[in-house]
Amino acid sequence: MSAIGKKGYVKTNIFFTTYDESVAAEIIDKIKSNYKVLEIVRSSVLNEIYFMSLEGNLSNEVEELLKDKVLWYKIDILEFK
C-alpha cells in the first residue's frame, strides 16, 4: 500500500522554466536516475514550463541541479501531518 498522503509522508514539487529542451532533458534524466519520481509534466500551454514531483525532502539536492541552468525555478516541500 502506498504511503502517499499518510502522516509523515514528504514530497518535493519542482517547477522550472527553460527554453532549451536539452537542458530540461538533462535535468529530468539526472533527477530520474537519482530519486524516486512520482510525476513529470511539461505544460501544454507554455512548453517552457516543467513540473516534477519527487518522493522525500530533496530541496537542497534539486536546487543544486537547477541553479544557473534554468531561467526560473520554484521548489515546494509538502509534508503530510
Secondary structure, 3 states (H helix, E strand, C coil): CCCCCCCCCEEEEEEEECCCHHHHHHHHHHHHHHCCEEEEEECCCCCCEEEEEEECCCHHHHHHHHCCCCCEEEEEEEECC
